[in-house]
Structure formats: C-alpha cells, structure tokens
Amino acid sequence: MTAHVALTARAFGASHFVLADVRDEKVEATVAKVQKNWGGKLRFEMGKPWKRVVKDWKANGGVVVHLTAYGENIHSSDVLERIKATNRDVLVIVGSQKVPSEFFSETVSDFNVAVGNQPHSECSSLAVFLDRFFRGRELTMDFEGAKMHIVPQKHGKKVVKA
C-alpha cells in the first residue's frame, strides 16, 4: 500500500514524499523505477521520525493537513479554501490502520480533512485531496525526463517512447 500512496502522490502533483519512521528500499526502488521511465521529480525521503518531519515543516512556515475520515468534509465544508488561504506549503499526512492520536491535535495538524466520512484507503483520500487542491491541473501535467508517454485513446492501450 505504501508504494501506491507514493505513486499516487507523484501522479497527482506532489513534489516530495516522506516515508516516516521506517526505511523501505522496495518502495524507494518502485518510485525510482517509475520515475526513470515515466519522468518526474518526486523527492523521496524515508526513515525520519514523523514528529521531526512535522516539527521541521512547521518551523519552515508550512501547514499540516491530516487526511482522516473523522475530519472536516472536503466537499461540504470550506476547509479546502481555508487551507489555500494560508498561502503556505502544505504537508499532507496520511496514516494506515492506527495513527497516533496526536495526528488529530492542533500541535500536529492544522487541518483534519475528510474525503467522505466513511473508512477508505489512503490512496483514494490522497488522490481526491490533491485533485481538488490542484483543481484537476495535475491530470495533464508533463513529467520532465519521461522516456515513455501514454497516448490517451478511446479503446486499447498506446505507449510511445519519448
């Protein structure tokens, strides 16, 4: 699942991915392989404690958004507009099955955001959040350094070399 979250972040416009607390070379290798063929400049970092990531982010003026089913609904509230109004870099944090309760606190998360208020995957919440945040512009991005491109078509699959 972690590799899928990283690839979702890349495909939907994130510039940096942090796999906090652990090192997983398989995830790093998957992201590197995709970027080698499909381009992009997703900066990948791992092993740094999540508390340090958040503290450093906030110290550099960033805002922290925690994606959770328990947060303010992205569709029925103005939470996305309030995030954008900060005009600050955004760190989006997602957790797996059991996230530390601290994630929900004001000391960690400036915003707790829900993509629907039902249980669902981190990939889906990240994709919806980033799509709404970037207003769909990320869906037609060109990835620098791509060796391959998908040619959109009505039926079938077509991939061309750059």
ChimeraX commands (.cxc) that place a marker at each C-alpha (Angstrom):
marker #1 position 0.00,0.00,0.00 radius 0.5
marker #1 position 2.86,2.42,0.78 radius 0.5
marker #1 position 4.20,2.25,-2.78 radius 0.5
marker #1 position 0.70,3.00,-4.07 radius 0.5
marker #1 position 0.46,6.06,-1.81 radius 0.5
marker #1 position 3.85,7.28,-3.09 radius 0.5
marker #1 position 2.87,6.73,-6.73 radius 0.5
marker #1 position -0.45,8.46,-6.15 radius 0.5
marker #1 position 1.38,11.43,-4.65 radius 0.5
marker #1 position 3.68,11.56,-7.68 radius 0.5
marker #1 position 0.92,11.22,-10.28 radius 0.5
marker #1 position -1.31,13.79,-8.59 radius 0.5
marker #1 position 1.25,16.57,-8.30 radius 0.5
marker #1 position 3.17,16.19,-5.03 radius 0.5
marker #1 position 6.78,17.29,-5.14 radius 0.5
marker #1 position 8.08,15.45,-2.08 radius 0.5
marker #1 position 7.23,12.15,-0.37 radius 0.5
marker #1 position 8.34,11.23,3.14 radius 0.5
marker #1 position 8.02,7.68,4.42 radius 0.5
marker #1 position 8.33,8.49,8.10 radius 0.5
marker #1 position 9.74,6.28,10.85 radius 0.5
marker #1 position 10.77,3.37,8.62 radius 0.5
marker #1 position 13.05,2.57,5.74 radius 0.5
marker #1 position 11.65,0.50,2.89 radius 0.5
marker #1 position 14.01,0.13,-0.03 radius 0.5
marker #1 position 11.33,-1.70,-2.06 radius 0.5
marker #1 position 9.09,1.38,-2.00 radius 0.5
marker #1 position 12.04,3.60,-2.86 radius 0.5
marker #1 position 13.00,1.30,-5.76 radius 0.5
marker #1 position 9.44,1.25,-7.09 radius 0.5
marker #1 position 9.25,5.04,-7.12 radius 0.5
marker #1 position 12.70,5.31,-8.72 radius 0.5
marker #1 position 11.77,2.82,-11.46 radius 0.5
marker #1 position 8.55,4.65,-12.28 radius 0.5
marker #1 position 10.36,8.00,-12.40 radius 0.5
marker #1 position 13.11,6.57,-14.59 radius 0.5
marker #1 position 10.58,5.52,-17.22 radius 0.5
marker #1 position 7.74,7.98,-16.75 radius 0.5
marker #1 position 9.64,11.05,-15.57 radius 0.5
marker #1 position 9.02,13.45,-12.76 radius 0.5
marker #1 position 10.95,14.79,-9.84 radius 0.5
marker #1 position 9.27,13.42,-6.73 radius 0.5
marker #1 position 11.79,13.82,-3.95 radius 0.5
marker #1 position 11.74,10.66,-1.82 radius 0.5
marker #1 position 12.85,10.59,1.80 radius 0.5
marker #1 position 12.50,7.86,4.41 radius 0.5
marker #1 position 13.36,6.90,7.95 radius 0.5
marker #1 position 12.92,10.31,9.55 radius 0.5
marker #1 position 10.67,10.26,12.65 radius 0.5
marker #1 position 7.23,11.69,11.88 radius 0.5
marker #1 position 7.38,14.12,14.80 radius 0.5
marker #1 position 10.62,15.57,13.39 radius 0.5
marker #1 position 9.05,15.85,9.90 radius 0.5
marker #1 position 6.09,17.82,11.29 radius 0.5
marker #1 position 8.24,19.99,13.58 radius 0.5
marker #1 position 10.65,20.89,10.77 radius 0.5
marker #1 position 7.78,21.56,8.35 radius 0.5
marker #1 position 6.07,23.94,10.74 radius 0.5
marker #1 position 9.37,25.61,11.66 radius 0.5
marker #1 position 9.82,26.40,7.95 radius 0.5
marker #1 position 6.37,28.03,7.78 radius 0.5
marker #1 position 4.40,25.15,6.34 radius 0.5
marker #1 position 0.89,23.99,7.14 radius 0.5
marker #1 position 0.00,20.38,8.02 radius 0.5
marker #1 position -3.09,18.65,6.63 radius 0.5
marker #1 position -4.08,15.28,8.11 radius 0.5
marker #1 position -6.34,13.20,5.88 radius 0.5
marker #1 position -8.76,11.24,8.04 radius 0.5
marker #1 position -12.34,10.02,7.78 radius 0.5
marker #1 position -13.03,11.93,11.01 radius 0.5
marker #1 position -12.09,15.38,9.72 radius 0.5
marker #1 position -13.97,18.25,8.13 radius 0.5
marker #1 position -15.58,17.02,4.94 radius 0.5
marker #1 position -13.74,18.34,1.88 radius 0.5
marker #1 position -16.99,18.66,-0.06 radius 0.5
marker #1 position -19.44,20.01,2.47 radius 0.5
marker #1 position -17.18,22.47,4.31 radius 0.5
marker #1 position -14.86,25.32,3.35 radius 0.5
marker #1 position -11.77,23.53,4.67 radius 0.5
marker #1 position -10.02,23.42,1.28 radius 0.5
marker #1 position -10.47,27.16,0.80 radius 0.5
marker #1 position -9.07,27.80,4.29 radius 0.5
marker #1 position -6.03,25.65,3.54 radius 0.5
marker #1 position -5.38,27.51,0.29 radius 0.5
marker #1 position -5.90,30.87,2.01 radius 0.5
marker #1 position -2.88,30.21,4.23 radius 0.5
marker #1 position -0.66,30.61,1.12 radius 0.5
marker #1 position 1.79,28.21,2.75 radius 0.5
marker #1 position 3.42,24.99,1.59 radius 0.5
marker #1 position 1.26,22.01,2.52 radius 0.5
marker #1 position 2.41,18.79,4.14 radius 0.5
marker #1 position -0.27,16.13,3.74 radius 0.5
marker #1 position -0.08,13.31,6.24 radius 0.5
marker #1 position -1.86,10.00,5.86 radius 0.5
marker #1 position -1.63,7.05,8.16 radius 0.5
marker #1 position -2.54,3.45,7.99 radius 0.5
marker #1 position -4.87,1.45,10.20 radius 0.5
marker #1 position -3.99,3.03,13.53 radius 0.5
marker #1 position -2.49,6.51,13.51 radius 0.5
marker #1 position -1.21,8.13,16.69 radius 0.5
marker #1 position -3.95,10.14,18.38 radius 0.5
marker #1 position -1.56,13.12,18.27 radius 0.5
marker #1 position -2.22,13.39,14.50 radius 0.5
marker #1 position -5.65,14.84,15.33 radius 0.5
marker #1 position -4.30,17.53,17.69 radius 0.5
marker #1 position -3.64,21.16,16.85 radius 0.5
marker #1 position 0.02,20.71,17.75 radius 0.5
marker #1 position 0.42,18.32,14.80 radius 0.5
marker #1 position -2.35,19.02,12.28 radius 0.5
marker #1 position -3.50,22.46,11.30 radius 0.5
marker #1 position -6.38,20.82,9.44 radius 0.5
marker #1 position -8.05,17.41,9.76 radius 0.5
marker #1 position -9.70,16.77,6.39 radius 0.5
marker #1 position -12.08,14.01,5.38 radius 0.5
marker #1 position -12.71,12.82,1.86 radius 0.5
marker #1 position -16.09,11.43,2.77 radius 0.5
marker #1 position -16.76,10.34,6.32 radius 0.5
marker #1 position -16.51,6.60,5.72 radius 0.5
marker #1 position -13.49,4.32,6.03 radius 0.5
marker #1 position -11.46,4.13,2.81 radius 0.5
marker #1 position -7.88,3.86,1.60 radius 0.5
marker #1 position -5.09,6.37,1.99 radius 0.5
marker #1 position -4.60,6.31,-1.79 radius 0.5
marker #1 position -8.14,7.38,-2.51 radius 0.5
marker #1 position -8.16,10.18,0.05 radius 0.5
marker #1 position -4.78,11.47,-1.16 radius 0.5
marker #1 position -5.88,11.37,-4.81 radius 0.5
marker #1 position -9.13,13.22,-4.15 radius 0.5
marker #1 position -7.44,15.79,-1.92 radius 0.5
marker #1 position -4.66,16.54,-4.40 radius 0.5
marker #1 position -7.10,16.65,-7.32 radius 0.5
marker #1 position -9.27,19.19,-5.54 radius 0.5
marker #1 position -6.24,21.13,-4.28 radius 0.5
marker #1 position -4.73,21.44,-7.78 radius 0.5
marker #1 position -8.18,21.82,-9.43 radius 0.5
marker #1 position -7.50,18.96,-11.86 radius 0.5
marker #1 position -4.49,20.65,-13.47 radius 0.5
marker #1 position -2.25,17.80,-12.30 radius 0.5
marker #1 position -4.12,15.37,-14.55 radius 0.5
marker #1 position -2.49,16.82,-17.67 radius 0.5
marker #1 position 0.99,17.52,-16.31 radius 0.5
marker #1 position 4.05,16.76,-18.38 radius 0.5
marker #1 position 6.66,14.85,-16.39 radius 0.5
marker #1 position 10.16,16.07,-17.11 radius 0.5
marker #1 position 12.59,13.36,-18.20 radius 0.5
marker #1 position 9.93,10.85,-19.24 radius 0.5
marker #1 position 11.13,8.08,-21.53 radius 0.5
marker #1 position 7.56,6.94,-22.20 radius 0.5
marker #1 position 4.19,8.60,-22.61 radius 0.5
marker #1 position 0.68,7.20,-22.66 radius 0.5
marker #1 position -1.36,8.34,-25.63 radius 0.5
marker #1 position -4.96,8.74,-24.48 radius 0.5
marker #1 position -7.46,6.96,-26.72 radius 0.5
marker #1 position -11.00,5.67,-26.67 radius 0.5
marker #1 position -10.06,1.97,-26.81 radius 0.5
marker #1 position -6.87,-0.02,-26.33 radius 0.5
marker #1 position -3.50,0.98,-24.96 radius 0.5
marker #1 position -0.83,3.04,-26.65 radius 0.5
marker #1 position 2.53,3.93,-25.14 radius 0.5
marker #1 position 5.18,5.80,-27.11 radius 0.5
marker #1 position 8.85,6.33,-26.35 radius 0.5
marker #1 position 9.92,9.92,-25.86 radius 0.5
marker link #1:1,2 radius 0.2
marker link #1:2,3 radius 0.2
marker link #1:3,4 radius 0.2
marker link #1:4,5 radius 0.2
marker link #1:5,6 radius 0.2
marker link #1:6,7 radius 0.2
marker link #1:7,8 radius 0.2
marker link #1:8,9 radius 0.2
marker link #1:9,10 radius 0.2
marker link #1:10,11 radius 0.2
marker link #1:11,12 radius 0.2
marker link #1:12,13 radius 0.2
marker link #1:13,14 radius 0.2
marker link #1:14,15 radius 0.2
marker link #1:15,16 radius 0.2
marker link #1:16,17 radius 0.2
marker link #1:17,18 radius 0.2
marker link #1:18,19 radius 0.2
marker link #1:19,20 radius 0.2
marker link #1:20,21 radius 0.2
marker link #1:21,22 radius 0.2
marker link #1:22,23 radius 0.2
marker link #1:23,24 radius 0.2
marker link #1:24,25 radius 0.2
marker link #1:25,26 radius 0.2
marker link #1:26,27 radius 0.2
marker link #1:27,28 radius 0.2
marker link #1:28,29 radius 0.2
marker link #1:29,30 radius 0.2
marker link #1:30,31 radius 0.2
marker link #1:31,32 radius 0.2
marker link #1:32,33 radius 0.2
marker link #1:33,34 radius 0.2
marker link #1:34,35 radius 0.2
marker link #1:35,36 radius 0.2
marker link #1:36,37 radius 0.2
marker link #1:37,38 radius 0.2
marker link #1:38,39 radius 0.2
marker link #1:39,40 radius 0.2
marker link #1:40,41 radius 0.2
marker link #1:41,42 radius 0.2
marker link #1:42,43 radius 0.2
marker link #1:43,44 radius 0.2
marker link #1:44,45 radius 0.2
marker link #1:45,46 radius 0.2
marker link #1:46,47 radius 0.2
marker link #1:47,48 radius 0.2
marker link #1:48,49 radius 0.2
marker link #1:49,50 radius 0.2
marker link #1:50,51 radius 0.2
marker link #1:51,52 radius 0.2
marker link #1:52,53 radius 0.2
marker link #1:53,54 radius 0.2
marker link #1:54,55 radius 0.2
marker link #1:55,56 radius 0.2
marker link #1:56,57 radius 0.2
marker link #1:57,58 radius 0.2
marker link #1:58,59 radius 0.2
marker link #1:59,60 radius 0.2
marker link #1:60,61 radius 0.2
marker link #1:61,62 radius 0.2
marker link #1:62,63 radius 0.2
marker link #1:63,64 radius 0.2
marker link #1:64,65 radius 0.2
marker link #1:65,66 radius 0.2
marker link #1:66,67 radius 0.2
marker link #1:67,68 radius 0.2
marker link #1:68,69 radius 0.2
marker link #1:69,70 radius 0.2
marker link #1:70,71 radius 0.2
marker link #1:71,72 radius 0.2
marker link #1:72,73 radius 0.2
marker link #1:73,74 radius 0.2
marker link #1:74,75 radius 0.2
marker link #1:75,76 radius 0.2
marker link #1:76,77 radius 0.2
marker link #1:77,78 radius 0.2
marker link #1:78,79 radius 0.2
marker link #1:79,80 radius 0.2
marker link #1:80,81 radius 0.2
marker link #1:81,82 radius 0.2
marker link #1:82,83 radius 0.2
marker link #1:83,84 radius 0.2
marker link #1:84,85 radius 0.2
marker link #1:85,86 radius 0.2
marker link #1:86,87 radius 0.2
marker link #1:87,88 radius 0.2
marker link #1:88,89 radius 0.2
marker link #1:89,90 radius 0.2
marker link #1:90,91 radius 0.2
marker link #1:91,92 radius 0.2
marker link #1:92,93 radius 0.2
marker link #1:93,94 radius 0.2
marker link #1:94,95 radius 0.2
marker link #1:95,96 radius 0.2
marker link #1:96,97 radius 0.2
marker link #1:97,98 radius 0.2
marker link #1:98,99 radius 0.2
marker link #1:99,100 radius 0.2
marker link #1:100,101 radius 0.2
marker link #1:101,102 radius 0.2
marker link #1:102,103 radius 0.2
marker link #1:103,104 radius 0.2
marker link #1:104,105 radius 0.2
marker link #1:105,106 radius 0.2
marker link #1:106,107 radius 0.2
marker link #1:107,108 radius 0.2
marker link #1:108,109 radius 0.2
marker link #1:109,110 radius 0.2
marker link #1:110,111 radius 0.2
marker link #1:111,112 radius 0.2
marker link #1:112,113 radius 0.2
marker link #1:113,114 radius 0.2
marker link #1:114,115 radius 0.2
marker link #1:115,116 radius 0.2
marker link #1:116,117 radius 0.2
marker link #1:117,118 radius 0.2
marker link #1:118,119 radius 0.2
marker link #1:119,120 radius 0.2
marker link #1:120,121 radius 0.2
marker link #1:121,122 radius 0.2
marker link #1:122,123 radius 0.2
marker link #1:123,124 radius 0.2
marker link #1:124,125 radius 0.2
marker link #1:125,126 radius 0.2
marker link #1:126,127 radius 0.2
marker link #1:127,128 radius 0.2
marker link #1:128,129 radius 0.2
marker link #1:129,130 radius 0.2
marker link #1:130,131 radius 0.2
marker link #1:131,132 radius 0.2
marker link #1:132,133 radius 0.2
marker link #1:133,134 radius 0.2
marker link #1:134,135 radius 0.2
marker link #1:135,136 radius 0.2
marker link #1:136,137 radius 0.2
marker link #1:137,138 radius 0.2
marker link #1:138,139 radius 0.2
marker link #1:139,140 radius 0.2
marker link #1:140,141 radius 0.2
marker link #1:141,142 radius 0.2
marker link #1:142,143 radius 0.2
marker link #1:143,144 radius 0.2
marker link #1:144,145 radius 0.2
marker link #1:145,146 radius 0.2
marker link #1:146,147 radius 0.2
marker link #1:147,148 radius 0.2
marker link #1:148,149 radius 0.2
marker link #1:149,150 radius 0.2
marker link #1:150,151 radius 0.2
marker link #1:151,152 radius 0.2
marker link #1:152,153 radius 0.2
marker link #1:153,154 radius 0.2
marker link #1:154,155 radius 0.2
marker link #1:155,156 radius 0.2
marker link #1:156,157 radius 0.2
marker link #1:157,158 radius 0.2
marker link #1:158,159 radius 0.2
marker link #1:159,160 radius 0.2
marker link #1:160,161 radius 0.2
marker link #1:161,162 radius 0.2
view
